[in-house]
Amino acid sequence: MTDPYSSQPHTRHADSLPAVRFRNISRHFGDVKAVDDVSLDILDGEFFTMLGPSGSGKTTCLRMIAGFERPTSGQILLHGQDVSSLPPYERDVNTVFQDYALFPHMTVAENIAYGLMIKKIAKVERTHRVEEMLELVRLPGLGGRKPSQLSGGQRQRVALARALINHPRVLLLDEPLGALDLKLRQAMQLELKTIQQRVGITFIYVTHDQEEALTMSDRLAVFNHGKIEQIGAPYEIYERPATPFVAGFVGISNLVSGDVARRITGSPQTFS
């Protein structure tokens, strides 16, 4: 079976344009600042996670990348193009949701091929690309089943295949493993990372689960009250938390402040 992504680069290039760039992005809902002056770059081809508790602004950021929400102020650039005002269908991104959003009356193959049908791709090519996707997500031979005949993990793989079949440059994942039990969730973490490395495109993953973020991410941003507390590789976030919030949210840390901190570091600022 031909790898549909074999001709695409599987390595990140730090000197290329970021896949996603936020320039001073804010999103207000009335008096609530859901996202408050956020700036960040997400590199092309990396697995980037937005981690934070409920209400921290991470999902709103994801929705603004997808085009489901528009920023109150600031710019969003996808591969150098300002998309802040573009509708979702004009952005080269796809989204995988927690509830899968599969069509129950369609077969697995029809669900996966739906985006190609909308684009009026010829049936022969649709069939070929669906088979490629089924191989990619390790569901060969299940194209004729209905979603109701699949397990939760299998349905999530179908949703992933449907999102990837159009070869988007950025894939957005909105807490896609939240509905799975612990054992299956842990297995799917490894599965997602393997698929991301194989296809080589940018994955942007939203979660409140620290284990997911630390397991899968190349880098992650820790959100709190609409702002980013810290951006870094998993080991940096875990070993060198920049703020007391990050230390408390991401791992078990001993926070030291006041006179004790001054004696150790020369500063009364809290550290872990």
Phi and psi in degrees as GROMACS dihedral restraints (atoms count N, CA, C in turn):
[ dihedral_restraints ]
;  ai    aj    ak    al  type     phi  dphi    fc
    3     4     5     6     1   -71.0    20    10
    4     5     6     7     1   136.7    20    10
    6     7     8     9     1   -78.8    20    10
    7     8     9    10     1   117.9    20    10
    9    10    11    12     1   -66.0    20    10
   10    11    12    13     1   -13.7    20    10
   12    13    14    15     1  -113.4    20    10
   13    14    15    16     1    11.1    20    10
   15    16    17    18     1   -63.7    20    10
   16    17    18    19     1   -25.4    20    10
   18    19    20    21     1   -90.1    20    10
   19    20    21    22     1     0.0    20    10
   21    22    23    24     1   -97.2    20    10
   22    23    24    25     1   148.8    20    10
   24    25    26    27     1   -68.1    20    10
   25    26    27    28     1   140.5    20    10
   27    28    29    30     1  -108.6    20    10
   28    29    30    31     1     8.2    20    10
   30    31    32    33     1  -118.0    20    10
   31    32    33    34     1   153.6    20    10
   33    34    35    36     1   -90.0    20    10
   34    35    36    37     1   148.8    20    10
   36    37    38    39     1  -124.9    20    10
   37    38    39    40     1   106.4    20    10
   39    40    41    42     1   -65.2    20    10
   40    41    42    43     1   -22.9    20    10
   42    43    44    45     1   -88.7    20    10
   43    44    45    46     1    -2.1    20    10
   45    46    47    48     1   -86.6    20    10
   46    47    48    49     1   171.3    20    10
   48    49    50    51     1   -61.7    20    10
   49    50    51    52     1   140.4    20    10
   51    52    53    54     1   -60.4    20    10
   52    53    54    55     1   147.2    20    10
   54    55    56    57     1   -63.0    20    10
   55    56    57    58     1   -42.0    20    10
   57    58    59    60     1  -135.6    20    10
   58    59    60    61     1   135.1    20    10
   60    61    62    63     1  -131.1    20    10
   61    62    63    64     1   125.8    20    10
   63    64    65    66     1  -100.1    20    10
   64    65    66    67     1   126.1    20    10
   66    67    68    69     1  -114.6    20    10
   67    68    69    70     1   101.3    20    10
   69    70    71    72     1    50.7    20    10
   70    71    72    73     1    51.4    20    10
   72    73    74    75     1   -81.8    20    10
   73    74    75    76     1   130.6    20    10
   75    76    77    78     1  -130.5    20    10
   76    77    78    79     1   147.6    20    10
   78    79    80    81     1  -139.4    20    10
   79    80    81    82     1   116.4    20    10
   81    82    83    84     1  -110.5    20    10
   82    83    84    85     1   140.7    20    10
   84    85    86    87     1  -118.1    20    10
   85    86    87    88     1    94.8    20    10
   87    88    89    90     1    65.6    20    10
   88    89    90    91     1  -124.6    20    10
   90    91    92    93     1   -87.6    20    10
   91    92    93    94     1    -4.4    20    10
   93    94    95    96     1   -88.8    20    10
   94    95    96    97     1   124.8    20    10
   96    97    98    99     1   -92.7    20    10
   97    98    99   100     1    88.9    20    10
   99   100   101   102     1   -66.0    20    10
  100   101   102   103     1   -38.0    20    10
  102   103   104   105     1  -132.7    20    10
  103   104   105   106     1   129.4    20    10
  105   106   107   108     1  -126.1    20    10
  106   107   108   109     1    93.8    20    10
  108   109   110   111     1    57.0    20    10
  109   110   111   112     1    57.1    20    10
  111   112   113   114     1   -94.9    20    10
  112   113   114   115     1   130.6    20    10
  114   115   116   117     1  -127.4    20    10
  115   116   117   118     1   132.4    20    10
  117   118   119   120     1  -164.0    20    10
  118   119   120   121     1   157.5    20    10
  120   121   122   123     1  -116.9    20    10
  121   122   123   124     1   133.8    20    10
  123   124   125   126     1  -112.4    20    10
  124   125   126   127     1   121.6    20    10
  126   127   128   129     1   -73.4    20    10
  127   128   129   130     1   151.8    20    10
  129   130   131   132     1   -65.6    20    10
  130   131   132   133     1   124.5    20    10
  132   133   134   135     1    87.5    20    10
  133   134   135   136     1     6.4    20    10
  135   136   137   138     1   -98.7    20    10
  136   137   138   139     1   159.2    20    10
  138   139   140   141     1   -95.8    20    10
  139   140   141   142     1   105.8    20    10
  141   142   143   144     1  -114.3    20    10
  142   143   144   145     1   130.4    20    10
  144   145   146   147     1  -114.0    20    10
  145   146   147   148     1   136.3    20    10
  147   148   149   150     1  -101.1    20    10
  148   149   150   151     1   109.8    20    10
  150   151   152   153     1  -112.5    20    10
  151   152   153   154     1   137.0    20    10
  153   154   155   156     1   173.6    20    10
  154   155   156   157     1   167.0    20    10
  156   157   158   159     1   -72.8    20    10
  157   158   159   160     1   172.6    20    10
  159   160   161   162     1   -58.1    20    10
  160   161   162   163     1   135.7    20    10
  162   163   164   165     1    81.8    20    10
  163   164   165   166     1    11.5    20    10
  165   166   167   168     1   -85.5    20    10
  166   167   168   169     1   -13.1    20    10
  168   169   170   171     1   107.1    20    10
  169   170   171   172     1    -5.5    20    10
  171   172   173   174     1   -65.7    20    10
  172   173   174   175     1   -44.4    20    10
  174   175   176   177     1   -69.3    20    10
  175   176   177   178     1   -36.8    20    10
  177   178   179   180     1   -61.4    20    10
  178   179   180   181     1   -39.6    20    10
  180   181   182   183     1   -61.7    20    10
  181   182   183   184     1   -44.0    20    10
  183   184   185   186     1   -61.6    20    10
  184   185   186   187     1   -43.3    20    10
  186   187   188   189     1   -65.7    20    10
  187   188   189   190     1   -31.8    20    10
  189   190   191   192     1   -71.4    20    10
  190   191   192   193     1   -35.7    20    10
  192   193   194   195     1   -63.3    20    10
  193   194   195   196     1   -41.3    20    10
  195   196   197   198     1   -70.5    20    10
  196   197   198   199     1   -24.3    20    10
  198   199   200   201     1    96.9    20    10
  199   200   201   202     1     6.1    20    10
  201   202   203   204     1   -76.7    20    10
  202   203   204   205     1   -22.9    20    10
  204   205   206   207     1  -129.2    20    10
  205   206   207   208     1   149.1    20    10
  207   208   209   210     1  -109.6    20    10
  208   209   210   211     1   140.8    20    10
  210   211   212   213     1   -66.8    20    10
  211   212   213   214     1   146.6    20    10
  213   214   215   216     1   -69.7    20    10
  214   215   216   217     1   -36.9    20    10
  216   217   218   219     1  -153.5    20    10
  217   218   219   220     1   160.5    20    10
  219   220   221   222     1    97.4    20    10
  220   221   222   223     1   178.7    20    10
  222   223   224   225     1  -124.9    20    10
  223   224   225   226     1   143.3    20    10
  225   226   227   228     1  -117.3    20    10
  226   227   228   229     1   124.9    20    10
  228   229   230   231     1  -116.7    20    10
  229   230   231   232     1   133.1    20    10
  231   232   233   234     1  -111.4    20    10
  232   233   234   235     1   113.0    20    10
  234   235   236   237     1    50.7    20    10
  235   236   237   238     1    42.3    20    10
  237   238   239   240     1    89.7    20    10
  238   239   240   241     1    -9.9    20    10
  240   241   242   243     1   -96.6    20    10
  241   242   243   244     1   129.9    20    10
  243   244   245   246     1   -73.1    20    10
  244   245   246   247     1   113.9    20    10
  246   247   248   249     1  -113.2    20    10
  247   248   249   250     1    13.2    20    10
  249   250   251   252     1   -52.7    20    10
  250   251   252   253     1   -33.6    20    10
  252   253   254   255     1  -108.9    20    10
  253   254   255   256     1     3.8    20    10
  255   256   257   258     1   -80.8    20    10
  256   257   258   259     1   143.9    20    10
  258   259   260   261     1   -70.9    20    10
  259   260   261   262     1   163.2    20    10
  261   262   263   264     1   -55.2    20    10
  262   263   264   265     1   -39.6    20    10
  264   265   266   267     1   -71.7    20    10
  265   266   267   268     1    -9.2    20    10
  267   268   269   270     1  -100.8    20    10
  268   269   270   271     1     8.8    20    10
  270   271   272   273     1  -110.1    20    10
  271   272   273   274     1   139.6    20    10
  273   274   275   276     1   -85.7    20    10
  274   275   276   277     1    59.4    20    10
  276   277   278   279     1  -136.1    20    10
  277   278   279   280     1   155.0    20    10
  279   280   281   282     1  -131.6    20    10
  280   281   282   283     1   158.4    20    10
  282   283   284   285     1  -126.5    20    10
  283   284   285   286     1   137.8    20    10
  285   286   287   288     1  -110.7    20    10
  286   287   288   289     1   124.8    20    10
  288   289   290   291     1  -101.9    20    10
  289   290   291   292     1   163.1    20    10
  291   292   293   294     1   -63.8    20    10
  292   293   294   295     1   -34.8    20    10
  294   295   296   297     1   -89.9    20    10
  295   296   297   298     1    11.7    20    10
  297   298   299   300     1    70.7    20    10
  298   299   300   301     1   -42.8    20    10
  300   301   302   303     1    56.8    20    10
  301   302   303   304     1    40.0    20    10
  303   304   305   306     1   -85.4    20    10
  304   305   306   307     1   150.3    20    10
  306   307   308   309     1   -82.8    20    10
  307   308   309   310     1   115.7    20    10
  309   310   311   312     1   -66.6    20    10
  310   311   312   313     1   -26.4    20    10
  312   313   314   315     1   -84.5    20    10
  313   314   315   316     1    -7.5    20    10
  315   316   317   318     1   -99.9    20    10
  316   317   318   319     1   154.6    20    10
  318   319   320   321     1   -73.9    20    10
  319   320   321   322     1   170.9    20    10
  321   322   323   324     1   -57.1    20    10
  322   323   324   325     1   -46.8    20    10
  324   325   326   327     1   -62.3    20    10
  325   326   327   328     1   -40.4    20    10
  327   328   329   330     1   -68.0    20    10
  328   329   330   331     1   -37.5    20    10
  330   331   332   333     1   -61.7    20    10
  331   332   333   334     1   -47.2    20    10
  333   334   335   336     1   -64.1    20    10
  334   335   336   337     1   -37.8    20    10
  336   337   338   339     1   -82.2    20    10
  337   338   339   340     1    -1.7    20    10
  339   340   341   342     1   -56.4    20    10
  340   341   342   343     1   -45.4    20    10
  342   343   344   345     1   -62.7    20    10
  343   344   345   346     1   -35.3    20    10
  345   346   347   348     1   -70.2    20    10
  346   347   348   349     1   -34.8    20    10
  348   349   350   351     1   -64.4    20    10
  349   350   351   352     1   -41.5    20    10
  351   352   353   354     1   -60.5    20    10
  352   353   354   355     1   -36.2    20    10
  354   355   356   357     1   -83.6    20    10
  355   356   357   358     1     1.0    20    10
  357   358   359   360     1    60.8    20    10
  358   359   360   361     1    39.2    20    10
  360   361   362   363     1   -72.5    20    10
  361   362   363   364     1   140.8    20    10
  363   364   365   366     1   -57.5    20    10
  364   365   366   367     1   146.4    20    10
  366   367   368   369     1   -59.3    20    10
  367   368   369   370     1   -40.0    20    10
  369   370   371   372     1   -60.3    20    10
  370   371   372   373     1   -45.6    20    10
  372   373   374   375     1   -67.6    20    10
  373   374   375   376     1   -39.0    20    10
  375   376   377   378     1   -57.6    20    10
  376   377   378   379     1   -47.8    20    10
  378   379   380   381     1   -60.3    20    10
  379   380   381   382     1   -43.7    20    10
  381   382   383   384     1   -62.7    20    10
  382   383   384   385     1   -45.1    20    10
  384   385   386   387     1   -71.0    20    10
  385   386   387   388     1   -32.7    20    10
  387   388   389   390     1   -63.7    20    10
  388   389   390   391     1   -43.3    20    10
  390   391   392   393     1   -61.1    20    10
  391   392   393   394     1   -39.7    20    10
  393   394   395   396     1   -61.4    20    10
  394   395   396   397     1   -43.5    20    10
  396   397   398   399     1   -66.7    20    10
  397   398   399   400     1   -39.3    20    10
  399   400   401   402     1   -62.5    20    10
  400   401   402   403     1   -36.9    20    10
  402   403   404   405     1   -66.7    20    10
  403   404   405   406     1   -42.9    20    10
  405   406   407   408     1   -59.9    20    10
  406   407   408   409     1   -42.7    20    10
  408   409   410   411     1   -95.5    20    10
  409   410   411   412     1    12.4    20    10
  411   412   413   414     1    61.4    20    10
  412   413   414   415     1    45.9    20    10
  414   415   416   417     1  -128.7    20    10
  415   416   417   418     1    42.0    20    10
  417   418   419   420     1   -63.9    20    10
  418   419   420   421     1   140.3    20    10
  420   421   422   423     1    83.6    20    10
  421   422   423   424     1     0.9    20    10
  423   424   425   426     1  -105.5    20    10
  424   425   426   427     1    11.7    20    10
  426   427   428   429     1   -62.4    20    10
  427   428   429   430     1   -26.2    20    10
  429   430   431   432     1   -86.1    20    10
  430   431   432   433     1    -5.2    20    10
  432   433   434   435     1   -81.3    20    10
  433   434   435   436     1   161.2    20    10
  435   436   437   438     1   -93.6    20    10
  436   437   438   439     1   155.4    20    10
  438   439   440   441     1   -54.1    20    10
  439   440   441   442     1   -33.7    20    10
  441   442   443   444     1   -66.3    20    10
  442   443   444   445     1   -15.9    20    10
  444   445   446   447     1   -93.5    20    10
  445   446   447   448     1     5.7    20    10
  447   448   449   450     1  -110.8    20    10
  448   449   450   451     1   157.6    20    10
  450   451   452   453     1   -76.8    20    10
  451   452   453   454     1   170.5    20    10
  453   454   455   456     1   -60.6    20    10
  454   455   456   457     1   -42.2    20    10
  456   457   458   459     1   -65.0    20    10
  457   458   459   460     1   -38.1    20    10
  459   460   461   462     1   -67.2    20    10
  460   461   462   463     1   -40.1    20    10
  462   463   464   465     1   -63.1    20    10
  463   464   465   466     1   -38.0    20    10
  465   466   467   468     1   -65.2    20    10
  466   467   468   469     1   -36.0    20    10
  468   469   470   471     1   -67.4    20    10
  469   470   471   472     1   -36.7    20    10
  471   472   473   474     1   -63.1    20    10
  472   473   474   475     1   -44.5    20    10
  474   475   476   477     1   -60.7    20    10
  475   476   477   478     1   -38.9    20    10
  477   478   479   480     1   -66.1    20    10
  478   479   480   481     1   -44.0    20    10
  480   481   482   483     1   -61.5    20    10
  481   482   483   484     1   -42.0    20    10
  483   484   485   486     1   -62.2    20    10
  484   485   486   487     1   -37.4    20    10
  486   487   488   489     1   -72.9    20    10
  487   488   489   490     1   -28.7    20    10
  489   490   491   492     1   -89.4    20    10
  490   491   492   493     1   -18.3    20    10
  492   493   494   495     1   -64.7    20    10
  493   494   495   496     1   -26.1    20    10
  495   496   497   498     1   -85.3    20    10
  496   497   498   499     1     3.9    20    10
  498   499   500   501     1    55.3    20    10
  499   500   501   502     1    55.1    20    10
  501   502   503   504     1   -67.2    20    10
  502   503   504   505     1   157.0    20    10
  504   505   506   507     1   -82.5    20    10
  505   506   507   508     1   -22.1    20    10
  507   508   509   510     1  -135.8    20    10
  508   509   510   511     1   132.3    20    10
  510   511   512   513     1  -113.3    20    10
  511   512   513   514     1   126.9    20    10
  513   514   515   516     1  -103.3    20    10
  514   515   516   517     1   133.0    20    10
  516   517   518   519     1  -126.3    20    10
  517   518   519   520     1   111.1    20    10
  519   520   521   522     1   -97.5    20    10
  520   521   522   523     1    89.6    20    10
  522   523   524   525     1    45.1    20    10
  523   524   525   526     1    53.0    20    10
  525   526   527   528     1   -68.7    20    10
  526   527   528   529     1   -17.6    20    10
  528   529   530   531     1  -101.7    20    10
  529   530   531   532     1     3.9    20    10
  531   532   533   534     1   -62.6    20    10
  532   533   534   535     1   -26.4    20    10
  534   535   536   537     1   -90.2    20    10
  535   536   537   538     1    -0.8    20    10
  537   538   539   540     1   -94.4    20    10
  538   539   540   541     1   155.5    20    10
  540   541   542   543     1   -73.5    20    10
  541   542   543   544     1   166.9    20    10
  543   544   545   546     1   -57.4    20    10
  544   545   546   547     1   -48.5    20    10
  546   547   548   549     1   -63.0    20    10
  547   548   549   550     1   -43.9    20    10
  549   550   551   552     1   -68.6    20    10
  550   551   552   553     1   -37.2    20    10
  552   553   554   555     1   -61.6    20    10
  553   554   555   556     1   -42.7    20    10
  555   556   557   558     1   -65.5    20    10
  556   557   558   559     1   -39.2    20    10
  558   559   560   561     1   -64.9    20    10
  559   560   561   562     1   -40.4    20    10
  561   562   563   564     1   -70.8    20    10
  562   563   564   565     1   -26.6    20    10
  564   565   566   567     1   -58.4    20    10
  565   566   567   568     1   -48.2    20    10
  567   568   569   570     1   -65.9    20    10
  568   569   570   571     1   -37.7    20    10
  570   571   572   573     1   -62.9    20    10
  571   572   573   574     1   -46.0    20    10
  573   574   575   576     1   -62.1    20    10
  574   575   576   577     1   -44.0    20    10
  576   577   578   579     1   -63.4    20    10
  577   578   579   580     1   -41.5    20    10
  579   580   581   582     1   -62.2    20    10
  580   581   582   583     1   -44.9    20    10
  582   583   584   585     1   -64.3    20    10
  583   584   585   586     1   -42.4    20    10
  585   586   587   588     1   -61.2    20    10
  586   587   588   589     1   -42.4    20    10
  588   589   590   591     1   -65.9    20    10
  589   590   591   592     1   -33.7    20    10
  591   592   593   594     1   -72.9    20    10
  592   593   594   595     1   -44.5    20    10
  594   595   596   597     1   -81.6    20    10
  595   596   597   598     1   -25.5    20    10
  597   598   599   600     1    73.9    20    10
  598   599   600   601     1    17.0    20    10
  600   601   602   603     1  -101.6    20    10
  601   602   603   604     1   169.3    20    10
  603   604   605   606     1   -75.0    20    10
  604   605   606   607     1   124.6    20    10
  606   607   608   609     1  -107.9    20    10
  607   608   609   610     1   128.7    20    10
  609   610   611   612     1  -118.3    20    10
  610   611   612   613     1   116.3    20    10
  612   613   614   615     1  -116.3    20    10
  613   614   615   616     1   130.5    20    10
  615   616   617   618     1  -108.3    20    10
  616   617   618   619     1   131.4    20    10
  618   619   620   621     1  -158.5    20    10
  619   620   621   622     1   159.0    20    10
  621   622   623   624     1  -104.6    20    10
  622   623   624   625     1     0.8    20    10
  624   625   626   627     1   -92.7    20    10
  625   626   627   628     1   113.5    20    10
  627   628   629   630     1   -63.3    20    10
  628   629   630   631     1   -38.8    20    10
  630   631   632   633     1   -61.7    20    10
  631   632   633   634     1   -44.5    20    10
  633   634   635   636     1   -57.4    20    10
  634   635   636   637     1   -48.0    20    10
  636   637   638   639     1   -62.6    20    10
  637   638   639   640     1   -44.7    20    10
  639   640   641   642     1   -72.4    20    10
  640   641   642   643     1   -28.7    20    10
  642   643   644   645     1   -76.5    20    10
  643   644   645   646     1   -42.1    20    10
  645   646   647   648     1  -100.8    20    10
  646   647   648   649     1   -24.7    20    10
  648   649   650   651     1   -79.8    20    10
  649   650   651   652     1   144.1    20    10
  651   652   653   654     1   -76.9    20    10
  652   653   654   655     1   -44.9    20    10
  654   655   656   657     1  -141.7    20    10
  655   656   657   658     1   161.3    20    10
  657   658   659   660     1  -144.3    20    10
  658   659   660   661     1   156.8    20    10
  660   661   662   663     1  -116.6    20    10
  661   662   663   664     1   130.2    20    10
  663   664   665   666     1   -97.0    20    10
  664   665   666   667     1   119.8    20    10
  666   667   668   669     1  -100.3    20    10
  667   668   669   670     1   148.2    20    10
  669   670   671   672     1  -157.9    20    10
  670   671   672   673     1   123.0    20    10
  672   673   674   675     1    52.0    20    10
  673   674   675   676     1    44.8    20    10
  675   676   677   678     1    81.0    20    10
  676   677   678   679     1     0.6    20    10
  678   679   680   681     1  -123.5    20    10
  679   680   681   682     1   161.5    20    10
  681   682   683   684     1   -93.3    20    10
  682   683   684   685     1   123.4    20    10
  684   685   686   687     1   -82.5    20    10
  685   686   687   688     1   -36.3    20    10
  687   688   689   690     1  -163.8    20    10
  688   689   690   691     1   144.4    20    10
  690   691   692   693     1  -123.9    20    10
  691   692   693   694     1   135.2    20    10
  693   694   695   696     1   176.7    20    10
  694   695   696   697     1   178.4    20    10
  696   697   698   699     1   -69.4    20    10
  697   698   699   700     1   156.9    20    10
  699   700   701   702     1   -52.4    20    10
  700   701   702   703     1   -43.4    20    10
  702   703   704   705     1   -66.5    20    10
  703   704   705   706     1   -33.1    20    10
  705   706   707   708     1   -67.2    20    10
  706   707   708   709     1   -44.4    20    10
  708   709   710   711     1   -63.0    20    10
  709   710   711   712     1   -42.3    20    10
  711   712   713   714     1   -76.2    20    10
  712   713   714   715     1   -43.1    20    10
  714   715   716   717     1   -85.0    20    10
  715   716   717   718     1   -30.1    20    10
  717   718   719   720     1  -132.5    20    10
  718   719   720   721     1    65.0    20    10
  720   721   722   723     1   -60.9    20    10
  721   722   723   724     1   136.6    20    10
  723   724   725   726     1   -82.9    20    10
  724   725   726   727     1   -21.9    20    10
  726   727   728   729     1  -137.9    20    10
  727   728   729   730     1   160.3    20    10
  729   730   731   732     1   -57.7    20    10
  730   731   732   733     1   -35.0    20    10
  732   733   734   735     1   -62.3    20    10
  733   734   735   736     1   -47.0    20    10
  735   736   737   738     1   -61.3    20    10
  736   737   738   739     1   -43.4    20    10
  738   739   740   741     1   -59.5    20    10
  739   740   741   742     1   -42.3    20    10
  741   742   743   744     1   -75.7    20    10
  742   743   744   745     1   -32.8    20    10
  744   745   746   747     1   -82.5    20    10
  745   746   747   748     1   -37.1    20    10
  747   748   749   750     1   -88.5    20    10
  748   749   750   751     1   -34.4    20    10
  750   751   752   753     1  -157.4    20    10
  751   752   753   754     1   179.2    20    10
  753   754   755   756     1   -85.1    20    10
  754   755   756   757     1   115.8    20    10
  756   757   758   759     1  -133.0    20    10
  757   758   759   760     1   156.5    20    10
  759   760   761   762     1   -99.3    20    10
  760   761   762   763     1   114.6    20    10
  762   763   764   765     1   -90.0    20    10
  763   764   765   766     1   130.7    20    10
  765   766   767   768     1  -124.0    20    10
  766   767   768   769     1   132.8    20    10
  768   769   770   771     1  -146.2    20    10
  769   770   771   772     1   178.5    20    10
  771   772   773   774     1    67.6    20    10
  772   773   774   775     1  -139.6    20    10
  774   775   776   777     1   -62.7    20    10
  775   776   777   778     1   -37.4    20    10
  777   778   779   780     1   -64.1    20    10
  778   779   780   781     1   -45.3    20    10
  780   781   782   783     1   -62.1    20    10
  781   782   783   784     1   -39.0    20    10
  783   784   785   786     1   -63.2    20    10
  784   785   786   787     1   -39.6    20    10
  786   787   788   789     1   -67.0    20    10
  787   788   789   790     1   -32.6    20    10
  789   790   791   792     1   -84.1    20    10
  790   791   792   793     1   -45.4    20    10
  792   793   794   795     1  -113.3    20    10
  793   794   795   796     1   -11.3    20    10
  795   796   797   798     1    86.1    20    10
  796   797   798   799     1     1.7    20    10
  798   799   800   801     1  -134.2    20    10
  799   800   801   802     1   144.1    20    10
  801   802   803   804     1   -79.2    20    10
  802   803   804   805     1    -1.9    20    10
  804   805   806   807     1   -64.6    20    10
  805   806   807   808     1   138.9    20    10
  807   808   809   810     1   -62.0    20    10
  808   809   810   811     1   137.0    20    10
  810   811   812   813     1  -141.4    20    10
  811   812   813   814     1   170.7    20    10
